[in-house]
């Protein structure tokens, strides 16, 4: 994230806090990358996705092992297969994101947090005084 985007995000965060209550709002942070790596529910969903992908690969290989195809037919079959894999990945990514969003929302309500920022390694923003809810999210995603 470049510096201009970070500054815009900080300005948006600060203005939303001012609107919400003259700067009295609580700010939380969550390391989404850490949640993705450590949350048992996320690991389970990722294993399910990998299982489906492996099954699709085996099916594709079995169906096309002895087929005599033109280059055009082979390309079309490969593209269809890639689309199928992308759909599987997108479906599971959507499920994981939705689940994380729900859990973050629940925890932020429980802790009376007004704004939650993603404070992952690749989007590192340092805000002193934020409430780190990363471990709470991981624990709730059992």
VMD Tcl script that builds the backbone (N, CA, C; Angstrom):
set m [mol new atoms 426]
animate dup $m
set s [atomselect $m all]
$s set {name element resname resid chain x y z} {
  {N N UNK 1 A 0.863 -1.167 0.000}
  {CA C UNK 1 A 0.000 0.000 0.000}
  {C C UNK 1 A 0.909 1.230 0.000}
  {N N UNK 2 A 0.710 2.148 -0.945}
  {CA C UNK 2 A 1.604 3.289 -0.986}
  {C C UNK 2 A 1.237 4.315 0.079}
  {N N UNK 3 A 2.104 5.293 0.257}
  {CA C UNK 3 A 1.962 6.264 1.342}
  {C C UNK 3 A 0.689 7.096 1.209}
  {N N UNK 4 A 0.298 7.420 -0.013}
  {CA C UNK 4 A -0.915 8.219 -0.204}
  {C C UNK 4 A -2.150 7.451 0.253}
  {N N UNK 5 A -2.194 6.152 -0.050}
  {CA C UNK 5 A -3.334 5.340 0.380}
  {C C UNK 5 A -3.353 5.200 1.895}
  {N N UNK 6 A -2.170 5.051 2.511}
  {CA C UNK 6 A -2.109 4.958 3.974}
  {C C UNK 6 A -2.612 6.248 4.612}
  {N N UNK 7 A -2.178 7.362 4.059}
  {CA C UNK 7 A -2.611 8.655 4.602}
  {C C UNK 7 A -4.119 8.831 4.438}
  {N N UNK 8 A -4.651 8.405 3.310}
  {CA C UNK 8 A -6.095 8.496 3.094}
  {C C UNK 8 A -6.840 7.615 4.083}
  {N N UNK 9 A -6.307 6.417 4.336}
  {CA C UNK 9 A -6.940 5.512 5.299}
  {C C UNK 9 A -6.918 6.106 6.697}
  {N N UNK 10 A -5.793 6.722 7.080}
  {CA C UNK 10 A -5.688 7.348 8.400}
  {C C UNK 10 A -6.660 8.513 8.503}
  {N N UNK 11 A -6.746 9.318 7.458}
  {CA C UNK 11 A -7.669 10.454 7.468}
  {C C UNK 11 A -9.116 9.987 7.570}
  {N N UNK 12 A -9.457 8.942 6.838}
  {CA C UNK 12 A -10.812 8.396 6.893}
  {C C UNK 12 A -11.114 7.862 8.281}
  {N N UNK 13 A -10.175 7.154 8.857}
  {CA C UNK 13 A -10.346 6.607 10.203}
  {C C UNK 13 A -10.528 7.732 11.216}
  {N N UNK 14 A -9.679 8.734 11.149}
  {CA C UNK 14 A -9.766 9.841 12.100}
  {C C UNK 14 A -11.082 10.594 11.951}
  {N N UNK 15 A -11.499 10.839 10.718}
  {CA C UNK 15 A -12.753 11.572 10.524}
  {C C UNK 15 A -13.952 10.755 10.982}
  {N N UNK 16 A -13.918 9.448 10.766}
  {CA C UNK 16 A -15.042 8.625 11.223}
  {C C UNK 16 A -15.105 8.598 12.740}
  {N N UNK 17 A -13.957 8.618 13.401}
  {CA C UNK 17 A -13.949 8.649 14.865}
  {C C UNK 17 A -14.480 9.981 15.376}
  {N N UNK 18 A -14.110 11.064 14.707}
  {CA C UNK 18 A -14.607 12.370 15.126}
  {C C UNK 18 A -16.118 12.458 14.974}
  {N N UNK 19 A -16.610 11.953 13.868}
  {CA C UNK 19 A -18.052 11.960 13.637}
  {C C UNK 19 A -18.757 11.080 14.660}
  {N N UNK 20 A -18.147 9.956 15.006}
  {CA C UNK 20 A -18.763 9.004 15.931}
  {C C UNK 20 A -18.787 9.500 17.365}
  {N N UNK 21 A -17.988 10.468 17.712}
  {CA C UNK 21 A -18.036 10.908 19.100}
  {C C UNK 21 A -16.838 11.722 19.520}
  {N N UNK 22 A -16.468 12.675 18.722}
  {CA C UNK 22 A -15.402 13.603 19.076}
  {C C UNK 22 A -14.120 12.894 19.504}
  {N N UNK 23 A -13.742 11.882 18.829}
  {CA C UNK 23 A -12.486 11.211 19.097}
  {C C UNK 23 A -12.509 10.266 20.276}
  {N N UNK 24 A -13.667 9.973 20.815}
  {CA C UNK 24 A -13.746 9.098 21.976}
  {C C UNK 24 A -13.927 7.637 21.599}
  {N N UNK 25 A -13.985 7.324 20.338}
  {CA C UNK 25 A -14.226 5.955 19.903}
  {C C UNK 25 A -13.043 5.048 20.174}
  {N N UNK 26 A -13.346 3.774 20.335}
  {CA C UNK 26 A -12.309 2.767 20.540}
  {C C UNK 26 A -11.906 2.211 19.178}
  {N N UNK 27 A -10.615 2.016 18.993}
  {CA C UNK 27 A -10.098 1.474 17.747}
  {C C UNK 27 A -9.478 0.115 18.031}
  {N N UNK 28 A -9.863 -0.860 17.232}
  {CA C UNK 28 A -9.297 -2.195 17.353}
  {C C UNK 28 A -8.485 -2.524 16.122}
  {N N UNK 29 A -7.630 -3.512 16.257}
  {CA C UNK 29 A -6.861 -3.971 15.106}
  {C C UNK 29 A -6.871 -5.488 15.092}
  {N N UNK 30 A -6.759 -6.035 13.893}
  {CA C UNK 30 A -6.700 -7.488 13.732}
  {C C UNK 30 A -5.682 -7.805 12.642}
  {N N UNK 31 A -4.851 -8.784 12.907}
  {CA C UNK 31 A -3.877 -9.257 11.924}
  {C C UNK 31 A -4.540 -10.399 11.156}
  {N N UNK 32 A -5.149 -10.064 10.031}
  {CA C UNK 32 A -5.910 -11.041 9.255}
  {C C UNK 32 A -5.002 -12.163 8.742}
  {N N UNK 33 A -3.767 -11.839 8.393}
  {CA C UNK 33 A -2.838 -12.882 7.941}
  {C C UNK 33 A -2.620 -13.922 9.038}
  {N N UNK 34 A -2.452 -13.456 10.267}
  {CA C UNK 34 A -2.246 -14.377 11.388}
  {C C UNK 34 A -3.493 -15.227 11.610}
  {N N UNK 35 A -4.657 -14.612 11.495}
  {CA C UNK 35 A -5.912 -15.361 11.620}
  {C C UNK 35 A -5.964 -16.445 10.546}
  {N N UNK 36 A -5.601 -16.093 9.314}
  {CA C UNK 36 A -5.620 -17.057 8.209}
  {C C UNK 36 A -4.662 -18.221 8.468}
  {N N UNK 37 A -3.543 -17.940 9.119}
  {CA C UNK 37 A -2.543 -18.975 9.380}
  {C C UNK 37 A -2.898 -19.851 10.574}
  {N N UNK 38 A -3.563 -19.284 11.595}
  {CA C UNK 38 A -3.703 -19.984 12.865}
  {C C UNK 38 A -5.113 -20.429 13.236}
  {N N UNK 39 A -6.131 -19.820 12.679}
  {CA C UNK 39 A -7.502 -20.160 13.089}
  {C C UNK 39 A -7.883 -21.558 12.605}
  {N N UNK 40 A -8.303 -22.429 13.523}
  {CA C UNK 40 A -8.666 -23.801 13.140}
  {C C UNK 40 A -9.750 -23.865 12.065}
  {N N UNK 41 A -10.753 -23.015 12.150}
  {CA C UNK 41 A -11.846 -23.043 11.167}
  {C C UNK 41 A -11.332 -22.690 9.772}
  {N N UNK 42 A -10.421 -21.734 9.706}
  {CA C UNK 42 A -9.842 -21.355 8.415}
  {C C UNK 42 A -9.029 -22.518 7.855}
  {N N UNK 43 A -8.234 -23.153 8.719}
  {CA C UNK 43 A -7.441 -24.303 8.274}
  {C C UNK 43 A -8.345 -25.406 7.728}
  {N N UNK 44 A -9.464 -25.656 8.413}
  {CA C UNK 44 A -10.406 -26.683 7.971}
  {C C UNK 44 A -10.961 -26.348 6.589}
  {N N UNK 45 A -11.375 -25.102 6.405}
  {CA C UNK 45 A -11.916 -24.691 5.107}
  {C C UNK 45 A -10.855 -24.782 4.010}
  {N N UNK 46 A -9.625 -24.424 4.334}
  {CA C UNK 46 A -8.554 -24.499 3.338}
  {C C UNK 46 A -8.251 -25.955 2.976}
  {N N UNK 47 A -8.315 -26.840 3.961}
  {CA C UNK 47 A -8.114 -28.265 3.680}
  {C C UNK 47 A -9.244 -28.816 2.809}
  {N N UNK 48 A -10.485 -28.373 3.084}
  {CA C UNK 48 A -11.620 -28.787 2.248}
  {C C UNK 48 A -11.409 -28.329 0.808}
  {N N UNK 49 A -10.992 -27.075 0.652}
  {CA C UNK 49 A -10.755 -26.531 -0.686}
  {C C UNK 49 A -9.671 -27.329 -1.397}
  {N N UNK 50 A -8.589 -27.620 -0.689}
  {CA C UNK 50 A -7.500 -28.384 -1.301}
  {C C UNK 50 A -7.972 -29.780 -1.690}
  {N N UNK 51 A -8.821 -30.389 -0.855}
  {CA C UNK 51 A -9.370 -31.705 -1.179}
  {C C UNK 51 A -10.204 -31.679 -2.443}
  {N N UNK 52 A -11.035 -30.642 -2.583}
  {CA C UNK 52 A -11.851 -30.521 -3.796}
  {C C UNK 52 A -10.978 -30.276 -5.023}
  {N N UNK 53 A -9.950 -29.466 -4.857}
  {CA C UNK 53 A -9.052 -29.185 -5.979}
  {C C UNK 53 A -8.329 -30.458 -6.410}
  {N N UNK 54 A -7.847 -31.214 -5.437}
  {CA C UNK 54 A -7.165 -32.478 -5.743}
  {C C UNK 54 A -8.104 -33.441 -6.456}
  {N N UNK 55 A -9.347 -33.530 -5.979}
  {CA C UNK 55 A -10.333 -34.408 -6.613}
  {C C UNK 55 A -10.600 -33.968 -8.048}
  {N N UNK 56 A -10.718 -32.671 -8.266}
  {CA C UNK 56 A -10.950 -32.156 -9.625}
  {C C UNK 56 A -9.751 -32.439 -10.526}
  {N N UNK 57 A -8.544 -32.318 -9.986}
  {CA C UNK 57 A -7.348 -32.609 -10.785}
  {C C UNK 57 A -7.317 -34.075 -11.199}
  {N N UNK 58 A -7.622 -34.954 -10.256}
  {CA C UNK 58 A -7.638 -36.384 -10.573}
  {C C UNK 58 A -8.709 -36.701 -11.610}
  {N N UNK 59 A -9.870 -36.104 -11.438}
  {CA C UNK 59 A -10.973 -36.315 -12.383}
  {C C UNK 59 A -10.573 -35.828 -13.780}
  {N N UNK 60 A -9.979 -34.649 -13.837}
  {CA C UNK 60 A -9.544 -34.080 -15.115}
  {C C UNK 60 A -8.519 -34.988 -15.790}
  {N N UNK 61 A -7.547 -35.454 -15.009}
  {CA C UNK 61 A -6.507 -36.327 -15.563}
  {C C UNK 61 A -7.087 -37.647 -16.059}
  {N N UNK 62 A -8.027 -38.225 -15.304}
  {CA C UNK 62 A -8.644 -39.489 -15.712}
  {C C UNK 62 A -9.478 -39.321 -16.975}
  {N N UNK 63 A -10.240 -38.232 -17.032}
  {CA C UNK 63 A -11.105 -38.004 -18.189}
  {C C UNK 63 A -10.309 -37.724 -19.459}
  {N N UNK 64 A -9.144 -37.127 -19.301}
  {CA C UNK 64 A -8.392 -36.693 -20.480}
  {C C UNK 64 A -7.124 -37.504 -20.738}
  {N N UNK 65 A -6.899 -38.560 -19.968}
  {CA C UNK 65 A -5.658 -39.334 -20.085}
  {C C UNK 65 A -5.485 -39.961 -21.462}
  {N N UNK 66 A -6.499 -40.599 -21.960}
  {CA C UNK 66 A -6.363 -41.328 -23.226}
  {C C UNK 66 A -7.133 -40.692 -24.375}
  {N N UNK 67 A -7.609 -39.481 -24.174}
  {CA C UNK 67 A -8.365 -38.815 -25.232}
  {C C UNK 67 A -7.420 -38.276 -26.291}
  {N N UNK 68 A -7.847 -38.448 -27.504}
  {CA C UNK 68 A -7.138 -37.840 -28.624}
  {C C UNK 68 A -7.834 -36.510 -28.899}
  {N N UNK 69 A -7.156 -35.412 -28.589}
  {CA C UNK 69 A -7.764 -34.092 -28.767}
  {C C UNK 69 A -6.888 -33.230 -29.660}
  {N N UNK 70 A -7.572 -32.358 -30.366}
  {CA C UNK 70 A -6.834 -31.355 -31.121}
  {C C UNK 70 A -6.266 -30.355 -30.114}
  {N N UNK 71 A -5.360 -29.532 -30.578}
  {CA C UNK 71 A -4.789 -28.505 -29.700}
  {C C UNK 71 A -5.880 -27.583 -29.168}
  {N N UNK 72 A -6.833 -27.265 -30.034}
  {CA C UNK 72 A -7.933 -26.384 -29.643}
  {C C UNK 72 A -8.796 -27.029 -28.560}
  {N N UNK 73 A -9.106 -28.307 -28.721}
  {CA C UNK 73 A -9.906 -29.024 -27.720}
  {C C UNK 73 A -9.151 -29.144 -26.397}
  {N N UNK 74 A -7.862 -29.409 -26.478}
  {CA C UNK 74 A -7.048 -29.521 -25.264}
  {C C UNK 74 A -6.987 -28.183 -24.532}
  {N N UNK 75 A -6.849 -27.109 -25.297}
  {CA C UNK 75 A -6.819 -25.776 -24.697}
  {C C UNK 75 A -8.146 -25.449 -24.027}
  {N N UNK 76 A -9.248 -25.768 -24.701}
  {CA C UNK 76 A -10.571 -25.519 -24.127}
  {C C UNK 76 A -10.767 -26.338 -22.850}
  {N N UNK 77 A -10.370 -27.604 -22.869}
  {CA C UNK 77 A -10.499 -28.455 -21.682}
  {C C UNK 77 A -9.666 -27.894 -20.531}
  {N N UNK 78 A -8.459 -27.438 -20.836}
  {CA C UNK 78 A -7.585 -26.862 -19.808}
  {C C UNK 78 A -8.187 -25.579 -19.239}
  {N N UNK 79 A -8.747 -24.733 -20.099}
  {CA C UNK 79 A -9.366 -23.486 -19.641}
  {C C UNK 79 A -10.589 -23.768 -18.780}
  {N N UNK 80 A -11.404 -24.732 -19.174}
  {CA C UNK 80 A -12.571 -25.117 -18.371}
  {C C UNK 80 A -12.135 -25.621 -17.003}
  {N N UNK 81 A -11.082 -26.415 -16.987}
  {CA C UNK 81 A -10.546 -26.941 -15.736}
  {C C UNK 81 A -10.050 -25.800 -14.844}
  {N N UNK 82 A -9.325 -24.862 -15.416}
  {CA C UNK 82 A -8.820 -23.719 -14.647}
  {C C UNK 82 A -9.969 -22.888 -14.079}
  {N N UNK 83 A -11.027 -22.699 -14.863}
  {CA C UNK 83 A -12.204 -21.959 -14.384}
  {C C UNK 83 A -12.839 -22.670 -13.196}
  {N N UNK 84 A -12.920 -23.990 -13.289}
  {CA C UNK 84 A -13.493 -24.787 -12.208}
  {C C UNK 84 A -12.678 -24.611 -10.920}
  {N N UNK 85 A -11.355 -24.645 -11.059}
  {CA C UNK 85 A -10.483 -24.462 -9.893}
  {C C UNK 85 A -10.616 -23.055 -9.311}
  {N N UNK 86 A -10.701 -22.062 -10.186}
  {CA C UNK 86 A -10.880 -20.683 -9.724}
  {C C UNK 86 A -12.193 -20.533 -8.965}
  {N N UNK 87 A -13.253 -21.159 -9.461}
  {CA C UNK 87 A -14.545 -21.097 -8.772}
  {C C UNK 87 A -14.469 -21.729 -7.389}
  {N N UNK 88 A -13.766 -22.851 -7.281}
  {CA C UNK 88 A -13.597 -23.495 -5.975}
  {C C UNK 88 A -12.844 -22.556 -5.037}
  {N N UNK 89 A -11.730 -22.013 -5.509}
  {CA C UNK 89 A -10.930 -21.102 -4.683}
  {C C UNK 89 A -11.719 -19.870 -4.264}
  {N N UNK 90 A -12.443 -19.272 -5.204}
  {CA C UNK 90 A -13.222 -18.078 -4.894}
  {C C UNK 90 A -14.325 -18.380 -3.896}
  {N N UNK 91 A -14.966 -19.523 -4.043}
  {CA C UNK 91 A -16.027 -19.902 -3.112}
  {C C UNK 91 A -15.514 -20.044 -1.694}
  {N N UNK 92 A -14.392 -20.721 -1.544}
  {CA C UNK 92 A -13.828 -20.899 -0.204}
  {C C UNK 92 A -13.252 -19.595 0.342}
  {N N UNK 93 A -12.616 -18.792 -0.505}
  {CA C UNK 93 A -12.092 -17.500 -0.057}
  {C C UNK 93 A -13.229 -16.616 0.442}
  {N N UNK 94 A -14.351 -16.656 -0.259}
  {CA C UNK 94 A -15.523 -15.885 0.151}
  {C C UNK 94 A -16.064 -16.370 1.497}
  {N N UNK 95 A -16.130 -17.690 1.680}
  {CA C UNK 95 A -16.586 -18.245 2.962}
  {C C UNK 95 A -15.673 -17.819 4.103}
  {N N UNK 96 A -14.371 -17.896 3.874}
  {CA C UNK 96 A -13.407 -17.539 4.914}
  {C C UNK 96 A -13.523 -16.063 5.257}
  {N N UNK 97 A -13.575 -15.203 4.243}
  {CA C UNK 97 A -13.687 -13.766 4.484}
  {C C UNK 97 A -14.967 -13.440 5.236}
  {N N UNK 98 A -16.074 -14.046 4.826}
  {CA C UNK 98 A -17.351 -13.799 5.498}
  {C C UNK 98 A -17.288 -14.216 6.958}
  {N N UNK 99 A -16.699 -15.375 7.219}
  {CA C UNK 99 A -16.602 -15.865 8.600}
  {C C UNK 99 A -15.731 -14.946 9.447}
  {N N UNK 100 A -14.608 -14.503 8.906}
  {CA C UNK 100 A -13.742 -13.576 9.644}
  {C C UNK 100 A -14.485 -12.276 9.911}
  {N N UNK 101 A -15.191 -11.750 8.910}
  {CA C UNK 101 A -15.951 -10.510 9.087}
  {C C UNK 101 A -16.985 -10.640 10.193}
  {N N UNK 102 A -17.696 -11.771 10.231}
  {CA C UNK 102 A -18.713 -11.992 11.261}
  {C C UNK 102 A -18.070 -12.020 12.642}
  {N N UNK 103 A -16.977 -12.755 12.774}
  {CA C UNK 103 A -16.313 -12.878 14.074}
  {C C UNK 103 A -15.742 -11.534 14.524}
  {N N UNK 104 A -15.116 -10.794 13.629}
  {CA C UNK 104 A -14.584 -9.471 13.974}
  {C C UNK 104 A -15.720 -8.559 14.422}
  {N N UNK 105 A -16.841 -8.610 13.724}
  {CA C UNK 105 A -18.000 -7.799 14.093}
  {C C UNK 105 A -18.516 -8.170 15.483}
  {N N UNK 106 A -18.620 -9.476 15.760}
  {CA C UNK 106 A -19.093 -9.929 17.073}
  {C C UNK 106 A -18.159 -9.461 18.185}
  {N N UNK 107 A -16.869 -9.626 17.991}
  {CA C UNK 107 A -15.899 -9.243 19.020}
  {C C UNK 107 A -15.876 -7.734 19.206}
  {N N UNK 108 A -15.978 -6.991 18.115}
  {CA C UNK 108 A -15.968 -5.529 18.247}
  {C C UNK 108 A -17.195 -5.033 19.011}
  {N N UNK 109 A -18.337 -5.697 18.824}
  {CA C UNK 109 A -19.526 -5.333 19.612}
  {C C UNK 109 A -19.325 -5.683 21.084}
  {N N UNK 110 A -18.785 -6.885 21.346}
  {CA C UNK 110 A -18.553 -7.320 22.725}
  {C C UNK 110 A -17.607 -6.379 23.467}
  {N N UNK 111 A -16.610 -5.851 22.769}
  {CA C UNK 111 A -15.591 -5.013 23.398}
  {C C UNK 111 A -15.850 -3.520 23.189}
  {N N UNK 112 A -17.017 -3.184 22.632}
  {CA C UNK 112 A -17.386 -1.789 22.364}
  {C C UNK 112 A -16.333 -1.060 21.526}
  {N N UNK 113 A -15.893 -1.723 20.480}
  {CA C UNK 113 A -14.917 -1.136 19.566}
  {C C UNK 113 A -15.685 -0.546 18.388}
  {N N UNK 114 A -15.362 0.708 18.069}
  {CA C UNK 114 A -16.079 1.413 17.009}
  {C C UNK 114 A -15.512 1.148 15.615}
  {N N UNK 115 A -14.201 1.022 15.519}
  {CA C UNK 115 A -13.531 0.845 14.237}
  {C C UNK 115 A -12.486 -0.254 14.398}
  {N N UNK 116 A -12.426 -1.180 13.435}
  {CA C UNK 116 A -11.399 -2.223 13.439}
  {C C UNK 116 A -10.603 -2.100 12.143}
  {N N UNK 117 A -9.285 -2.028 12.291}
  {CA C UNK 117 A -8.413 -1.926 11.123}
  {C C UNK 117 A -7.658 -3.233 10.928}
  {N N UNK 118 A -7.340 -3.537 9.685}
  {CA C UNK 118 A -6.511 -4.698 9.363}
  {C C UNK 118 A -5.064 -4.278 9.565}
  {N N UNK 119 A -4.385 -4.937 10.468}
  {CA C UNK 119 A -3.004 -4.581 10.771}
  {C C UNK 119 A -2.077 -5.746 10.450}
  {N N UNK 120 A -2.240 -6.315 9.263}
  {CA C UNK 120 A -1.423 -7.441 8.818}
  {C C UNK 120 A -0.044 -6.965 8.386}
  {N N UNK 121 A 0.876 -7.913 8.238}
  {CA C UNK 121 A 2.256 -7.585 7.855}
  {C C UNK 121 A 2.312 -6.784 6.562}
  {N N UNK 122 A 1.493 -7.153 5.589}
  {CA C UNK 122 A 1.551 -6.469 4.295}
  {C C UNK 122 A 0.757 -5.170 4.277}
  {N N UNK 123 A 0.043 -4.870 5.348}
  {CA C UNK 123 A -0.710 -3.616 5.442}
  {C C UNK 123 A -0.441 -2.968 6.793}
  {N N UNK 124 A 0.801 -2.978 7.230}
  {CA C UNK 124 A 1.148 -2.570 8.579}
  {C C UNK 124 A 0.876 -1.089 8.785}
  {N N UNK 125 A -0.005 -0.809 9.707}
  {CA C UNK 125 A -0.278 0.542 10.180}
  {C C UNK 125 A -0.118 0.494 11.692}
  {N N UNK 126 A 0.661 1.372 12.232}
  {CA C UNK 126 A 0.872 1.365 13.674}
  {C C UNK 126 A -0.008 2.441 14.294}
  {N N UNK 127 A -0.915 2.005 15.134}
  {CA C UNK 127 A -1.761 2.918 15.887}
  {C C UNK 127 A -1.571 2.587 17.352}
  {N N UNK 128 A -1.006 3.501 18.083}
  {CA C UNK 128 A -0.845 3.272 19.515}
  {C C UNK 128 A -2.202 3.420 20.179}
  {N N UNK 129 A -2.457 2.552 21.115}
  {CA C UNK 129 A -3.725 2.617 21.827}
  {C C UNK 129 A -4.832 1.810 21.183}
  {N N UNK 130 A -4.512 1.046 20.138}
  {CA C UNK 130 A -5.546 0.191 19.556}
  {C C UNK 130 A -5.676 -1.073 20.388}
  {N N UNK 131 A -6.814 -1.681 20.295}
  {CA C UNK 131 A -7.079 -2.932 20.990}
  {C C UNK 131 A -6.881 -4.054 19.977}
  {N N UNK 132 A -5.854 -4.872 20.188}
  {CA C UNK 132 A -5.565 -5.963 19.256}
  {C C UNK 132 A -6.503 -7.129 19.562}
  {N N UNK 133 A -7.373 -7.454 18.617}
  {CA C UNK 133 A -8.346 -8.533 18.820}
  {C C UNK 133 A -7.992 -9.781 18.017}
  {N N UNK 134 A -6.773 -9.830 17.493}
  {CA C UNK 134 A -6.366 -10.957 16.646}
  {C C UNK 134 A -6.553 -12.299 17.343}
  {N N UNK 135 A -6.024 -12.432 18.560}
  {CA C UNK 135 A -6.117 -13.712 19.266}
  {C C UNK 135 A -7.568 -14.052 19.595}
  {N N UNK 136 A -8.380 -13.030 19.905}
  {CA C UNK 136 A -9.807 -13.267 20.160}
  {C C UNK 136 A -10.484 -13.857 18.922}
  {N N UNK 137 A -10.131 -13.329 17.750}
  {CA C UNK 137 A -10.710 -13.830 16.500}
  {C C UNK 137 A -10.278 -15.277 16.271}
  {N N UNK 138 A -8.993 -15.553 16.472}
  {CA C UNK 138 A -8.491 -16.922 16.292}
  {C C UNK 138 A -9.208 -17.874 17.240}
  {N N UNK 139 A -9.331 -17.473 18.506}
  {CA C UNK 139 A -9.990 -18.332 19.502}
  {C C UNK 139 A -11.447 -18.597 19.161}
  {N N UNK 140 A -12.118 -17.587 18.620}
  {CA C UNK 140 A -13.545 -17.736 18.314}
  {C C UNK 140 A -13.778 -18.557 17.046}
  {N N UNK 141 A -12.739 -18.716 16.250}
  {CA C UNK 141 A -12.872 -19.462 14.997}
  {C C UNK 141 A -12.409 -20.904 15.179}
  {N N UNK 142 A -12.864 -21.542 16.225}
  {CA C UNK 142 A -12.515 -22.948 16.507}
  {C C UNK 142 A -13.310 -23.873 15.628}
}
mol reanalyze $m
mol bondsrecalc $m
mol representation Tube
mol addrep $m
